[in-house]
Amino acid sequence: MRLAGKVAIVTGSATGIGRAIAVRCVAEGARVVIHGLEADLVAEVVAELNSKQGATRESASAVGHVEELTLAGCPDRLVALAVSSFGRLDAVVNNAAIVPAADIHTTDAAVFHRTLAVNTLVPLLLIKAALPHLRAARGCALNIGSVNAYSGEPNLLPYSISKGGLMTLTRNLGDTLMREDGVRVNQINPGWVLTANEIRRKREHGLADDWPSHLPREFCPAGRLLEPAEIAAAAVFWLSDECGPVSGQVCELEQHPFIGRNPPKNITTVPPRPLQQST
């Protein structure tokens, strides 16, 4: 198993991409701290992971923590829980994020500050809180960004800015912490991923229930969107020793060249397919 013996904190891991990463980490031999805002969902994931591994209370593969990440001391409490539960900390996965729908006209100071706080500042504070343990383990941090970091959609202005800042954070700390502490910091930028939350958001925007079955090839040349488990599979490489000394890198996970792409002029729709509910 590629993560045998390692311990990781995965923020925002009660749903979506974060949950998929946590599930894959445990499958690869790691123990994880599950974090989220909904106590029932966090408990569900913890129970599922411990049940799958046949864990006893003393040999649990997962523990849960329910708290707003921006509260003072939350990063320190996450780190303390990992160390008290599992005796060490090898990796931090900064996955949690908020995605407000706002453009230049609807973005006010409160929305902007909160988006930056959750999506950019919290990852910095969590890495800082974990650094002594990551240094001791020669561990790593993996930031989950977005292809929106390069420009973003008009109605995702604060989100796109926050992910651009996260990308700079990754490159800066990826250099500094590797040289000074032997700690790798990397980032993956997923494209459009079919999570349960994304399905819900698009329905709220007025799309039909089967909208994933009727997307233009411009957005999904493969005929479908990315799945959370596919992002998790890529995350394992960056969290494992297979990554070697690679640090300060940002990797796009999209099914087409995102930068400098020239979309086809004749866009065809994707043939209907069953709606897949992603965890």
One Martini backbone bead per residue (centre of mass of N, CA, C, O) as a GRO file, in nm:
protein
  279
    1MET     BB    1   0.097   0.035   0.021
    2ARG     BB    2   0.146   0.383  -0.042
    3LEU     BB    3   0.045   0.487   0.280
    4ALA     BB    4   0.184   0.334   0.489
    5GLY     BB    5   0.175   0.483   0.815
    6LYS     BB    6   0.018   0.731   0.750
    7VAL     BB    7  -0.084   1.076   0.827
    8ALA     BB    8  -0.395   1.262   0.764
    9ILE     BB    9  -0.531   1.571   0.672
   10VAL     BB   10  -0.878   1.636   0.559
   11THR     BB   11  -1.039   1.883   0.433
   12GLY     BB   12  -1.351   1.851   0.341
   13SER     BB   13  -1.427   1.507   0.395
   14ALA     BB   14  -1.756   1.456   0.384
   15THR     BB   15  -1.727   1.537   0.076
   16GLY     BB   16  -1.641   1.467  -0.227
   17ILE     BB   17  -1.317   1.503  -0.285
   18GLY     BB   18  -1.231   1.469   0.010
   19ARG     BB   19  -1.360   1.195   0.054
   20ALA     BB   20  -1.211   1.045  -0.171
   21ILE     BB   21  -0.930   1.091  -0.052
   22ALA     BB   22  -0.974   0.954   0.222
   23VAL     BB   23  -1.054   0.678   0.114
   24ARG     BB   24  -0.789   0.628  -0.045
   25CYS     BB   25  -0.591   0.656   0.188
   26VAL     BB   26  -0.695   0.413   0.351
   27ALA     BB   27  -0.658   0.205   0.119
   28GLU     BB   28  -0.331   0.286   0.134
   29GLY     BB   29  -0.280   0.289   0.478
   30ALA     BB   30  -0.399   0.528   0.608
   31ARG     BB   31  -0.462   0.785   0.841
   32VAL     BB   32  -0.750   0.997   0.932
   33VAL     BB   33  -0.880   1.328   0.926
   34ILE     BB   34  -1.206   1.422   0.949
   35HIS     BB   35  -1.360   1.709   0.789
   36GLY     BB   36  -1.639   1.929   0.894
   37LEU     BB   37  -1.976   2.074   0.944
   38GLU     BB   38  -2.126   1.793   0.944
   39ALA     BB   39  -2.170   1.565   1.181
   40ASP     BB   40  -2.312   1.332   1.025
   41LEU     BB   41  -2.108   1.312   0.788
   42VAL     BB   42  -1.855   1.262   0.948
   43ALA     BB   43  -1.954   1.007   1.096
   44GLU     BB   44  -2.006   0.841   0.841
   45VAL     BB   45  -1.716   0.829   0.735
   46VAL     BB   46  -1.579   0.713   0.982
   47ALA     BB   47  -1.746   0.453   0.997
   48GLU     BB   48  -1.682   0.348   0.715
   49LEU     BB   49  -1.372   0.327   0.745
   50ASN     BB   50  -1.363   0.147   1.001
   51SER     BB   51  -1.531  -0.085   0.882
   52LYS     BB   52  -1.354  -0.158   0.634
   53GLN     BB   53  -1.092  -0.211   0.834
   54GLY     BB   54  -1.173  -0.337   1.111
   55ALA     BB   55  -1.172  -0.136   1.343
   56THR     BB   56  -1.083  -0.043   1.638
   57ARG     BB   57  -1.051   0.193   1.869
   58GLU     BB   58  -0.728   0.155   1.867
   59SER     BB   59  -0.733   0.103   1.521
   60ALA     BB   60  -0.817   0.346   1.382
   61SER     BB   61  -0.847   0.517   1.060
   62ALA     BB   62  -1.060   0.732   1.187
   63VAL     BB   63  -1.132   1.076   1.255
   64GLY     BB   64  -1.326   1.351   1.384
   65HIS     BB   65  -1.398   1.705   1.279
   66VAL     BB   66  -1.607   1.980   1.396
   67GLU     BB   67  -1.530   2.290   1.220
   68GLU     BB   68  -1.458   2.605   1.168
   69LEU     BB   69  -1.166   2.703   1.017
   70THR     BB   70  -1.172   3.024   1.104
   71LEU     BB   71  -1.133   2.958   1.378
   72ALA     BB   72  -0.960   3.005   1.639
   73GLY     BB   73  -0.740   2.716   1.647
   74CYS     BB   74  -0.826   2.494   1.445
   75PRO     BB   75  -0.558   2.393   1.323
   76ASP     BB   76  -0.442   2.302   1.598
   77ARG     BB   77  -0.668   2.093   1.658
   78LEU     BB   78  -0.618   1.909   1.419
   79VAL     BB   79  -0.328   1.836   1.487
   80ALA     BB   80  -0.376   1.728   1.773
   81LEU     BB   81  -0.564   1.497   1.686
   82ALA     BB   82  -0.369   1.341   1.510
   83VAL     BB   83  -0.147   1.294   1.729
   84SER     BB   84  -0.328   1.170   1.957
   85SER     BB   85  -0.445   0.933   1.772
   86PHE     BB   86  -0.153   0.850   1.586
   87GLY     BB   87   0.146   0.997   1.666
   88ARG     BB   88   0.123   1.164   1.387
   89LEU     BB   89   0.231   1.370   1.086
   90ASP     BB   90   0.249   1.372   0.715
   91ALA     BB   91  -0.030   1.520   0.613
   92VAL     BB   92  -0.185   1.786   0.416
   93VAL     BB   93  -0.525   1.854   0.300
   94ASN     BB   94  -0.638   2.134   0.115
   95ASN     BB   95  -0.988   2.129   0.033
   96ALA     BB   96  -1.146   2.335   0.153
   97ALA     BB   97  -1.434   2.526   0.021
   98ILE     BB   98  -1.574   2.815  -0.124
   99VAL     BB   99  -1.855   2.901  -0.378
  100PRO     BB  100  -1.930   3.191  -0.470
  101ALA     BB  101  -2.173   3.368  -0.650
  102ALA     BB  102  -1.966   3.621  -0.802
  103ASP     BB  103  -1.910   3.947  -0.909
  104ILE     BB  104  -1.826   4.273  -0.941
  105HIS     BB  105  -2.127   4.354  -0.844
  106THR     BB  106  -2.158   4.123  -0.589
  107THR     BB  107  -1.886   4.187  -0.456
  108ASP     BB  108  -1.808   4.214  -0.132
  109ALA     BB  109  -1.618   4.235   0.143
  110ALA     BB  110  -1.731   3.988   0.291
  111VAL     BB  111  -1.707   3.779   0.066
  112PHE     BB  112  -1.406   3.815   0.008
  113HIS     BB  113  -1.288   3.759   0.291
  114ARG     BB  114  -1.409   3.475   0.330
  115THR     BB  115  -1.287   3.337   0.083
  116LEU     BB  116  -0.991   3.387   0.161
  117ALA     BB  117  -0.997   3.255   0.437
  118VAL     BB  118  -1.073   2.963   0.345
  119ASN     BB  119  -0.895   2.924   0.063
  120THR     BB  120  -0.604   3.065   0.175
  121LEU     BB  121  -0.546   3.105   0.481
  122VAL     BB  122  -0.597   2.826   0.607
  123PRO     BB  123  -0.374   2.667   0.461
  124LEU     BB  124  -0.147   2.826   0.591
  125LEU     BB  125  -0.220   2.766   0.894
  126LEU     BB  126  -0.206   2.456   0.874
  127ILE     BB  127   0.083   2.429   0.785
  128LYS     BB  128   0.202   2.580   1.025
  129ALA     BB  129   0.089   2.389   1.249
  130ALA     BB  130   0.225   2.120   1.108
  131LEU     BB  131   0.534   2.159   1.059
  132PRO     BB  132   0.683   2.003   1.287
  133HIS     BB  133   0.568   1.723   1.186
  134LEU     BB  134   0.651   1.736   0.889
  135ARG     BB  135   0.951   1.760   0.946
  136ALA     BB  136   0.986   1.490   1.104
  137ALA     BB  137   0.852   1.321   0.842
  138ARG     BB  138   0.896   1.437   0.568
  139GLY     BB  139   0.649   1.570   0.447
  140CYS     BB  140   0.322   1.709   0.337
  141ALA     BB  141   0.145   1.925   0.107
  142LEU     BB  142  -0.196   1.944  -0.032
  143ASN     BB  143  -0.346   2.143  -0.273
  144ILE     BB  144  -0.680   2.232  -0.366
  145GLY     BB  145  -0.772   2.370  -0.649
  146SER     BB  146  -0.808   2.547  -0.970
  147VAL     BB  147  -0.852   2.646  -1.296
  148ASN     BB  148  -0.962   2.932  -1.203
  149ALA     BB  149  -0.684   3.064  -1.128
  150TYR     BB  150  -0.630   3.190  -1.429
  151SER     BB  151  -0.943   3.337  -1.416
  152GLY     BB  152  -1.237   3.255  -1.464
  153GLU     BB  153  -1.549   3.311  -1.401
  154PRO     BB  154  -1.749   3.581  -1.369
  155ASN     BB  155  -1.919   3.428  -1.114
  156LEU     BB  156  -1.600   3.357  -0.978
  157LEU     BB  157  -1.417   3.577  -0.856
  158PRO     BB  158  -1.331   3.516  -0.557
  159TYR     BB  159  -1.254   3.223  -0.607
  160SER     BB  160  -1.033   3.270  -0.823
  161ILE     BB  161  -0.851   3.446  -0.649
  162SER     BB  162  -0.805   3.239  -0.420
  163LYS     BB  163  -0.666   3.025  -0.613
  164GLY     BB  164  -0.436   3.204  -0.702
  165GLY     BB  165  -0.318   3.240  -0.417
  166LEU     BB  166  -0.272   2.937  -0.363
  167MET     BB  167  -0.064   2.896  -0.589
  168THR     BB  168   0.149   3.087  -0.471
  169LEU     BB  169   0.176   2.945  -0.204
  170THR     BB  170   0.279   2.678  -0.316
  171ARG     BB  171   0.537   2.786  -0.456
  172ASN     BB  172   0.666   2.921  -0.214
  173LEU     BB  173   0.660   2.678  -0.006
  174GLY     BB  174   0.785   2.465  -0.196
  175ASP     BB  175   1.059   2.601  -0.165
  176THR     BB  176   1.111   2.680   0.133
  177LEU     BB  177   1.038   2.401   0.280
  178MET     BB  178   1.236   2.222   0.127
  179ARG     BB  179   1.499   2.369   0.209
  180GLU     BB  180   1.441   2.400   0.535
  181ASP     BB  181   1.243   2.110   0.598
  182GLY     BB  182   1.164   1.879   0.381
  183VAL     BB  183   0.887   2.000   0.264
  184ARG     BB  184   0.621   1.935   0.066
  185VAL     BB  185   0.451   2.149  -0.189
  186ASN     BB  186   0.141   2.096  -0.356
  187GLN     BB  187  -0.080   2.100  -0.658
  188ILE     BB  188  -0.422   2.059  -0.759
  189ASN     BB  189  -0.622   2.133  -1.064
  190PRO     BB  190  -0.929   2.100  -1.110
  191GLY     BB  191  -1.186   2.069  -1.292
  192TRP     BB  192  -1.472   1.932  -1.385
  193VAL     BB  193  -1.669   1.792  -1.118
  194LEU     BB  194  -1.887   1.518  -1.019
  195THR     BB  195  -2.055   1.620  -0.765
  196ALA     BB  196  -2.310   1.649  -0.552
  197ASN     BB  197  -2.289   1.960  -0.529
  198GLU     BB  198  -2.290   2.016  -0.835
  199ILE     BB  199  -2.562   1.897  -0.896
  200ARG     BB  200  -2.718   2.087  -0.708
  201ARG     BB  201  -2.631   2.363  -0.822
  202LYS     BB  202  -2.740   2.321  -1.114
  203ARG     BB  203  -3.033   2.285  -1.030
  204GLU     BB  204  -3.053   2.570  -0.897
  205HIS     BB  205  -2.987   2.703  -1.192
  206GLY     BB  206  -3.207   2.521  -1.386
  207LEU     BB  207  -3.128   2.248  -1.447
  208ALA     BB  208  -3.163   1.948  -1.530
  209ASP     BB  209  -3.130   1.645  -1.382
  210ASP     BB  210  -2.962   1.542  -1.663
  211TRP     BB  211  -2.717   1.739  -1.733
  212PRO     BB  212  -2.460   1.544  -1.755
  213SER     BB  213  -2.585   1.417  -2.040
  214HIS     BB  214  -2.573   1.739  -2.186
  215LEU     BB  215  -2.277   1.812  -2.277
  216PRO     BB  216  -2.049   1.977  -2.425
  217ARG     BB  217  -1.749   1.893  -2.573
  218GLU     BB  218  -1.595   2.143  -2.476
  219PHE     BB  219  -1.605   2.030  -2.164
  220CYS     BB  220  -1.626   1.695  -2.258
  221PRO     BB  221  -1.460   1.497  -2.467
  222ALA     BB  222  -1.531   1.213  -2.314
  223GLY     BB  223  -1.854   1.247  -2.222
  224ARG     BB  224  -1.753   1.341  -1.931
  225LEU     BB  225  -1.688   1.391  -1.616
  226LEU     BB  226  -1.520   1.409  -1.352
  227GLU     BB  227  -1.420   1.217  -1.075
  228PRO     BB  228  -1.333   1.206  -0.750
  229ALA     BB  229  -1.160   0.941  -0.770
  230GLU     BB  230  -0.959   1.065  -0.981
  231ILE     BB  231  -0.840   1.275  -0.793
  232ALA     BB  232  -0.750   1.078  -0.570
  233ALA     BB  233  -0.548   0.916  -0.739
  234ALA     BB  234  -0.357   1.160  -0.781
  235ALA     BB  235  -0.303   1.236  -0.481
  236VAL     BB  236  -0.131   0.992  -0.395
  237PHE     BB  237   0.132   1.069  -0.527
  238TRP     BB  238   0.180   1.341  -0.361
  239LEU     BB  239   0.167   1.176  -0.075
  240SER     BB  240   0.388   1.000  -0.159
  241ASP     BB  241   0.714   0.877  -0.204
  242GLU     BB  242   0.704   0.888  -0.520
  243CYS     BB  243   0.751   1.203  -0.540
  244GLY     BB  244   0.979   1.275  -0.375
  245PRO     BB  245   1.126   1.608  -0.419
  246VAL     BB  246   0.875   1.726  -0.524
  247SER     BB  247   0.812   2.088  -0.549
  248GLY     BB  248   0.604   2.356  -0.631
  249GLN     BB  249   0.360   2.218  -0.783
  250VAL     BB  250   0.123   2.241  -1.065
  251CYS     BB  251  -0.165   2.032  -1.145
  252GLU     BB  252  -0.365   1.953  -1.402
  253LEU     BB  253  -0.716   1.816  -1.396
  254GLU     BB  254  -0.793   1.763  -1.723
  255GLN     BB  255  -0.944   1.681  -2.057
  256HIS     BB  256  -0.785   1.946  -2.139
  257PRO     BB  257  -0.624   2.209  -2.249
  258PHE     BB  258  -0.650   2.496  -2.065
  259ILE     BB  259  -0.409   2.644  -2.188
  260GLY     BB  260  -0.445   2.767  -2.508
  261ARG     BB  261  -0.719   2.692  -2.605
  262ASN     BB  262  -0.901   2.577  -2.912
  263PRO     BB  263  -1.203   2.546  -2.967
  264PRO     BB  264  -1.430   2.408  -3.137
  265LYS     BB  265  -1.666   2.525  -3.363
  266ASN     BB  266  -1.817   2.239  -3.354
  267ILE     BB  267  -2.060   2.169  -3.122
  268THR     BB  268  -2.138   1.880  -2.951
  269THR     BB  269  -2.333   1.663  -2.796
  270VAL     BB  270  -2.391   1.449  -2.553
  271PRO     BB  271  -2.490   1.159  -2.504
  272PRO     BB  272  -2.695   0.997  -2.330
  273ARG     BB  273  -2.671   0.934  -1.971
  274PRO     BB  274  -2.645   0.827  -1.676
  275LEU     BB  275  -2.675   0.946  -1.369
  276GLN     BB  276  -2.406   1.025  -1.149
  277GLN     BB  277  -2.349   0.968  -0.815
  278SER     BB  278  -2.136   1.143  -0.617
  279THR     BB  279  -1.929   1.157  -0.324
   0.00000   0.00000   0.00000
